[in-house]
Amino acid sequence: MSTATHLDALHEAVTRLDAAWSDAGDAADLDRAALVAANAALGTLQRVVDGLEAEVAARIAHESRAELGAESLAKEQGFRTAGQFVATVTGRSSGEASRLVKVGEATAPRSDLLGVRLPAKYPAVQAALGGGRIGAPAAGLIIALLDRVRLKISADQLVEAETLLAEKAAGLSLDEVRKLLTHAEAHLDPDGVLPREEAARAQNRLVMFERDGRFHIDADIDVATAAPIKVAIEGHVTAVLNARAHALAPDAPDADRRTIGQLQADALADLAAHAIGCDNDAPALAGATVIVRVGLDDLAGGTGYATIDGIDQPISIGSARRMAAGGGVIPYVLGTDSEILDWGREKRFFTRAQRLALVLRDGGCAGCTLPPSMTRAHHIDWWNRDQGRTDLDRGVLLCDNCHHRVHDNGWDIHIEGTGVTAKVWFLPPPSVDPQRTPRLGGTHRYNLAA
């Protein structure tokens, strides 16, 4: 993508912003439709500027390379390095400026030793960045991943991975891009999962100390070890929140008003007290279960990797086997004991087997990806109004917030396929998107293989 095309995208974004702002003095004067339009235009504008800034930063770095000595552009401008020059002028940190230079170098056109122009190192990322579909931070994360795996996969696989990542990253937040890349790296380099996991496990620590009348716990634990802790605490908190939502007098002076942080601390204390007492009367965990996804061939052969619902970082097959040997862990395979996953109108509520199957399919809230312990199984077709059926393919996992958003604001849900491999699509109302462009939900939005 040429700089002229970058500038065209920049002018288009400015025009859209100007149209959205119109005669308003400031943001307080914008109605809701104008706010949405202005926010979208600003997002595109920021991403396009990112692309141009990265291109300029890379060129500054080229004109400031060490072999130029005193004729270095950065030194001529009074700076020690190109990164310092870029950081000072743009107001970024030195780390951000350095990452910007790397993005520019990986997406700018190149030349061979004879001066012949070559395409960018990563042209798909360049096109997505220049077109305003992804920003420089997301581009930098994608480039870093591709650099790590480029010697471990074939050239065709690298091109395919770059294209898919650039496409999937569009429309995602930076946190979601990180989650996408975590899954992608395990898919592209499954042999690297175990070494990364062993390195992470070697750094495990938990420090406890008392100071100023307070007891402090500071923990840093690998994901496989932490999964039961996370699920147990979330399950306990969810049970308390459910009880609070159905309280007869929620506004009573003695009503439970603990924050999430307080609830999590109390959950840890309750679970520890139960373990010490071990009276076989476990505290309520709202059906909390650790669910490990792993392919049967990988499990049998010891290859590949596994994932834990509600946790981004994949785990090795060895960890999956160890977890499956313990209690409170459900493996990927369900329904092998002829469990009924479709009940039609016979049952009002989804069964535990159905909920576990939905967890496998959706990975948590299909809308916002909250972990499974913070979701409920909901009918896509309302039970009373639409005579909805309690069938697996007519159910979806949603947190309370996404449930209200779907039902109150006119969103529709479409299930593509059947069983636990089906995809969940959200169709926005015309007021949000006149074209009602489907938005992919659940774990498939982060699944490179899909």
C-alpha positions in Angstrom: 0.0 0.0 0.0 1.5 3.3 -1.1 1.8 6.5 1.1 -0.7 8.1 -1.3 -3.2 5.4 -0.4 -2.5 6.0 3.3 -3.2 9.7 2.8 -6.4 9.0 1.0 -7.6 6.9 4.0 -6.5 9.7 6.3 -8.5 12.3 4.3 -11.5 10.1 4.2 -11.4 9.6 8.0 -11.1 13.4 8.6 -14.0 13.9 6.2 -16.1 11.4 8.2 -15.2 13.1 11.5 -16.0 16.5 10.1 -19.4 15.3 9.0 -20.1 13.7 12.3 -19.1 16.8 14.2 -21.0 19.1 11.9 -21.9 22.4 13.7 -21.4 21.0 17.3 -19.2 23.0 19.5 -17.8 20.1 21.5 -18.7 16.5 22.3 -21.4 17.5 24.7 -23.4 18.9 21.7 -23.3 15.6 19.8 -26.4 13.4 19.8 -26.0 9.6 20.2 -25.8 8.9 16.5 -23.2 11.6 16.0 -21.2 10.3 19.0 -21.1 6.8 17.4 -20.1 8.2 14.1 -17.4 10.5 15.6 -16.0 7.6 17.7 -15.8 5.4 14.6 -14.1 8.1 12.6 -11.6 8.9 15.3 -10.8 5.2 15.6 -10.0 4.9 11.9 -8.1 8.2 12.0 -5.9 7.0 14.9 -5.1 3.8 13.1 -4.3 5.5 9.8 -2.1 8.0 11.6 -0.4 5.1 13.4 0.5 3.6 10.0 1.9 6.9 8.7 3.8 7.5 11.9 5.3 4.0 11.8 6.4 4.6 8.2 8.0 7.9 9.0 9.6 6.5 12.2 11.2 3.7 10.2 12.5 6.1 7.7 14.0 8.3 10.4 15.7 5.2 11.8 17.1 4.4 8.4 18.5 8.0 8.1 19.9 7.7 11.6 21.7 4.4 11.2 25.1 4.0 13.0 27.2 4.0 9.9 26.2 7.5 9.0 28.1 8.8 12.1 27.8 12.5 12.5 25.5 12.7 9.5 22.8 10.7 11.3 19.5 12.5 11.1 18.8 12.0 14.8 22.2 13.4 15.8 21.7 16.4 13.4 18.5 17.1 15.3 20.3 16.9 18.7 19.2 13.4 19.7 21.4 10.3 20.5 19.1 7.8 18.7 16.2 7.7 16.3 14.0 6.3 19.1 14.7 9.2 21.3 14.1 11.6 18.4 10.7 10.0 17.6 9.7 9.7 21.3 10.4 13.4 22.0 8.6 14.8 19.0 5.6 12.5 19.3 5.3 12.5 23.1 5.6 8.8 23.3 7.7 6.7 25.6 11.1 5.4 24.3 9.6 1.9 24.3 6.6 2.9 22.3 8.9 4.8 19.8 11.1 1.7 19.4 8.1 -0.5 18.7 6.8 2.1 16.2 10.1 1.9 14.4 9.9 -1.9 14.3 6.4 -1.8 12.9 7.5 0.7 10.2 10.5 -1.4 9.2 8.3 -4.6 8.9 5.6 -2.9 6.8 7.6 -0.4 4.7 8.7 -1.2 1.1 12.3 -2.6 0.9 15.1 -2.6 -1.6 17.7 -5.3 -2.4 21.4 -4.7 -2.7 20.9 -3.5 -6.3 18.3 -1.0 -5.3 15.4 -2.9 -6.7 12.2 -2.2 -4.8 10.7 -5.2 -2.9 7.4 -5.6 -1.1 7.1 -5.1 2.6 8.2 -7.9 4.9 4.6 -8.3 6.0 2.4 -6.9 3.3 -0.9 -8.0 4.8 -0.2 -6.2 8.0 0.9 -3.2 6.0 -2.4 -3.2 4.1 -4.5 -3.5 7.3 -2.4 -0.8 9.0 -2.5 1.6 6.1 -6.3 1.0 5.6 -7.0 1.9 9.2 -8.3 -1.6 10.1 -5.7 -2.2 12.8 -3.5 0.2 14.8 0.3 0.2 15.3 0.1 -1.6 18.7 -1.9 -4.5 17.2 0.4 -4.5 14.2 3.4 -4.7 16.5 2.0 -7.7 18.4 1.3 -9.5 15.1 4.8 -8.8 13.7 6.4 -10.0 16.9 4.5 -13.3 16.8 5.3 -13.8 13.1 9.0 -13.1 13.7 9.0 -15.7 16.5 7.5 -18.5 14.3 8.8 -17.7 10.8 11.6 -20.2 11.1 9.4 -22.9 12.6 6.8 -23.0 9.8 6.8 -23.0 6.0 6.8 -19.9 3.9 3.2 -20.6 2.7 2.1 -21.2 6.3 3.6 -17.8 7.3 1.8 -16.0 4.5 -1.5 -17.7 5.4 -1.0 -16.9 9.1 -0.2 -13.3 8.4 -3.3 -12.9 6.3 -5.6 -14.5 8.8 -4.2 -12.6 11.7 -4.4 -9.2 10.0 -8.0 -10.1 9.0 -9.1 -11.3 12.4 -7.4 -8.5 14.4 -9.6 -5.9 12.6 -12.4 -4.8 14.9 -10.8 -6.3 18.1 -9.5 -4.4 21.1 -5.8 -4.7 21.9 -6.6 -7.0 24.8 -8.6 -9.2 22.4 -5.7 -9.2 19.9 -3.4 -10.5 22.6 -5.9 -13.3 23.2 -6.0 -14.1 19.5 -2.3 -14.2 19.2 -1.9 -16.4 22.3 -4.1 -19.0 20.6 -2.4 -18.4 17.3 1.1 -19.1 18.6 0.0 -22.4 20.2 -1.5 -23.4 16.8 1.5 -22.3 14.8 4.1 -23.6 17.2 2.6 -26.4 19.3 6.1 -27.7 20.2 6.9 -24.5 21.9 4.0 -24.8 24.4 5.8 -27.1 26.8 9.1 -25.1 27.0 7.1 -21.9 27.6 5.0 -23.7 30.2 8.0 -25.1 32.0 9.6 -21.6 32.1 6.5 -20.2 33.5 6.2 -22.9 36.1 9.8 -22.3 37.2 8.7 -18.7 38.1 5.8 -19.7 40.3 5.8 -18.0 43.7 3.4 -17.1 46.5 4.5 -14.7 49.3 2.6 -14.2 52.5 3.4 -11.6 55.1 1.7 -9.5 57.8 2.2 -5.7 58.0 0.3 -2.9 59.8 -2.4 -5.2 61.0 -3.1 -6.5 57.4 -2.3 -9.9 55.9 -0.8 -9.7 52.4 -0.8 -12.5 49.7 1.2 -11.9 46.5 1.1 -14.8 44.0 2.4 -15.3 40.5 1.4 -18.8 39.2 1.4 -20.6 35.8 -2.1 -21.0 34.3 -2.4 -24.8 34.7 -1.7 -24.6 38.4 -3.9 -21.5 38.8 -6.9 -22.8 36.8 -8.7 -24.6 39.8 -8.0 -21.5 42.0 -9.5 -19.2 39.5 -12.6 -21.3 38.8 -13.2 -22.0 42.5 -13.1 -18.3 43.5 -15.2 -17.2 40.5 -17.7 -19.9 41.2 -18.0 -18.9 44.8 -18.4 -15.2 43.9 -21.0 -16.0 41.2 -23.1 -17.9 43.8 -23.0 -14.9 46.1 -24.0 -12.5 43.3 -26.8 -14.8 42.2 -28.1 -14.9 45.8 -27.8 -11.1 46.1 -29.8 -10.6 42.8 -32.7 -12.7 44.2 -32.6 -11.3 47.7 -36.1 -10.3 49.1 -34.8 -7.0 50.4 -31.8 -5.9 48.4 -32.0 -2.3 49.8 -32.2 -3.4 53.5 -29.6 -1.8 55.8 -27.9 -5.2 56.4 -27.9 -6.2 52.7 -24.7 -7.6 51.2 -22.8 -4.7 49.6 -19.4 -6.2 49.4 -17.3 -5.3 46.3 -16.0 -7.9 43.9 -12.6 -7.6 45.5 -14.0 -8.2 48.9 -16.1 -11.2 47.7 -13.0 -12.8 46.1 -11.0 -12.4 49.3 -13.8 -13.9 51.4 -14.1 -16.7 48.8 -10.5 -17.6 49.3 -10.9 -17.6 53.1 -14.1 -19.8 52.8 -12.4 -22.3 50.5 -9.3 -22.5 52.8 -11.6 -23.0 55.8 -13.4 -25.8 54.1 -10.2 -27.5 53.1 -9.0 -27.4 56.7 -12.3 -28.7 58.1 -12.9 -31.1 55.2 -16.4 -31.9 56.3 -17.5 -32.9 52.8 -19.8 -30.0 52.7 -18.2 -27.8 50.1 -19.2 -24.1 49.7 -21.4 -23.3 46.8 -19.5 -22.9 43.6 -22.3 -22.5 41.1 -21.3 -25.7 39.3 -17.8 -24.5 38.9 -15.8 -26.9 36.8 -12.4 -26.7 35.1 -12.9 -27.6 31.4 -9.9 -28.6 29.4 -10.2 -28.8 25.6 -7.8 -31.2 23.9 -8.0 -33.2 20.7 -8.2 -37.0 21.2 -5.3 -37.6 18.8 -3.1 -35.1 20.6 -4.1 -36.6 24.0 -3.2 -40.1 22.8 0.0 -39.1 21.0 1.3 -36.5 23.5 1.5 -33.9 20.7 -0.1 -30.5 20.2 -1.6 -28.5 23.1 -4.7 -28.0 25.2 -6.7 -25.0 26.4 -8.6 -24.3 29.6 -11.9 -22.4 29.3 -11.7 -19.0 30.9 -7.9 -18.9 30.6 -6.1 -17.5 27.5 -2.7 -19.3 27.7 -2.6 -22.8 26.2 -1.1 -25.7 28.2 0.9 -28.7 27.3 -0.5 -32.2 26.8 1.3 -33.3 29.9 -0.5 -30.7 32.0 -3.8 -31.7 30.4 -3.2 -35.3 31.3 -2.3 -34.4 34.9 -5.4 -32.2 35.3 -7.7 -34.8 33.8 -6.5 -37.3 36.4 -7.6 -34.9 39.2 -11.1 -34.0 40.4 -13.2 -31.2 39.2 -11.9 -31.4 35.7 -14.1 -32.2 32.7 -12.3 -33.3 29.5 -13.3 -32.1 26.0 -15.4 -35.2 25.1 -19.0 -35.1 26.2 -22.2 -37.0 25.5 -20.4 -40.4 25.2 -22.7 -41.9 27.8 -25.8 -41.1 25.6 -26.5 -37.9 27.6 -29.4 -36.1 26.0 -28.4 -32.7 24.7 -31.7 -31.7 23.2 -34.9 -31.6 25.4 -37.3 -29.6 23.2 -40.2 -28.3 25.3 -39.9 -31.0 27.9 -37.6 -29.1 30.2 -37.5 -25.3 31.0 -33.9 -25.1 32.1 -30.8 -26.4 30.4 -29.3 -29.5 32.0 -25.7 -29.7 33.4 -24.7 -31.8 30.4 -26.1 -29.2 28.0 -24.4 -26.4 29.9 -21.0 -28.1 29.7 -21.5 -28.6 26.0 -22.3 -24.9 25.6 -19.2 -24.1 27.6 -17.2 -26.2 25.1 -18.8 -24.4 22.2 -18.8 -20.8 23.5 -15.9 -20.8 25.9 -17.7 -18.5 28.3 -20.0 -15.5 27.5 -20.4 -15.7 23.7 -20.7 -11.9 23.7 -17.9 -10.5 25.8 -15.9 -13.7 26.7 -16.4 -13.5 30.5 -15.4 -16.9 32.0 -18.0 -19.7 32.1 -18.5 -19.4 35.8 -20.0 -15.9 35.3 -22.5 -16.9 32.6 -25.9 -18.6 32.3 -27.4 -20.8 29.6 -30.1 -18.7 27.8 -32.7 -19.6 25.2 -32.1 -17.9 21.9 -35.8 -18.1 21.3 -37.7 -16.8 24.4 -39.3 -19.7 26.4 -42.7 -18.0 26.7 -42.9 -15.5 23.9 -41.4 -17.6 21.1 -42.1 -21.1 22.5 -38.3 -21.6 22.7 -36.9 -25.1 22.9 -34.3 -26.2 25.4 -32.0 -27.6 22.7 -28.3 -27.2 22.5 -28.4 -25.4 19.1 -31.1 -23.0 20.5 -29.1 -22.1 23.6 -26.2 -19.7 24.2 -24.0 -18.8 27.2 -24.3 -15.1 28.1 -23.4 -13.0 31.1 -26.2 -11.0 32.6 -25.0 -7.8 30.9 -24.9 -9.3 27.4 -28.2 -11.1 28.1 -29.9 -7.7 28.8 -28.2 -6.1 25.8 -29.4 -8.8 23.4 -33.0 -8.9 24.7 -33.5 -5.2 25.5 -31.8 -3.6 22.4 -33.0 -5.9 19.6 -29.9 -8.0 18.8 -30.5 -11.4 17.1 -28.4 -14.5 17.5 -27.7 -17.1 14.8 -26.1 -20.5 15.3 -24.1 -21.8 12.3 -23.5 -25.5 12.4 -24.4 -28.0 15.1 -23.0 -29.3 18.3 -20.0 -28.0 20.2 -18.2 -27.0 16.9 -21.0 -24.6 15.9 -20.3 -20.8 15.6 -22.4 -18.1 17.3 -23.1 -15.0 15.3 -24.6 -11.8 16.8 -26.7 -9.6 14.4 -26.9 -6.0 15.6 -30.2 -4.1 15.3 -30.6 -1.6 12.4 -30.1 1.3 14.8 -26.6 0.1 15.4 -25.7 -1.2 11.9 -28.2 -0.6 9.1 -26.6 -3.6 7.2 -26.9 -5.8 10.3 -23.4 -7.2 9.6 -23.0 -10.4 11.7 -20.3 -10.3 14.4 -18.6 -13.6 15.3 -18.9 -14.5 19.0 -17.5 -17.2 21.3 -14.1 -18.8 21.0 -14.1 -18.9 17.2 -13.2 -15.2 17.0 -9.8 -16.1 18.5 -9.3 -19.5 16.8 -6.8 -19.3 13.9 -7.5 -22.8 12.8 -11.2 -21.9 12.3 
